[in-house]
Amino acid sequence: MPSPKTPDRCENLGDIREGLDDLDRQIVSILKHRMAYVKAAARFKPSEESIPAPERVAAMLAERRAWADAAGLPADGVEMLFAGLIRWFIEQQVLHWRGLHGIADRSGAS
């Protein structure tokens, strides 16, 4: 499958959508790779309570804001996206940690 056109070479909305779909596929692949690190980190967490690490999250968000600024992107929006991603990955790490330690899901979800 050929690479999508660059944004400046797109001739119609179909080209734009093809480019966006290709990028979204790449993002999903990157999220899968990030999840592998998140799950690996669970092995090094001594307790479920140690997983959220709010001081680490704050430092990460500040760093992502700086990256956004350097890339010419709105730092508030990038921080919001990463805050949501980090929250979701923390939830996934908690579930994985519980599985590693034979602890049943206490959320009440089935």
Protein Blocks (a to p, Z undefined) as FASTA:
>chain_A
ZZdddfklpcbfklmmmmmmmmmmmmmmmmmmmmmmmmmmmmmpmbfklmnommlmmmmm
mmmmmmmmmnopafklmmmmmmmmmmmmmmmmmmmmmmmnopacfklpZZ
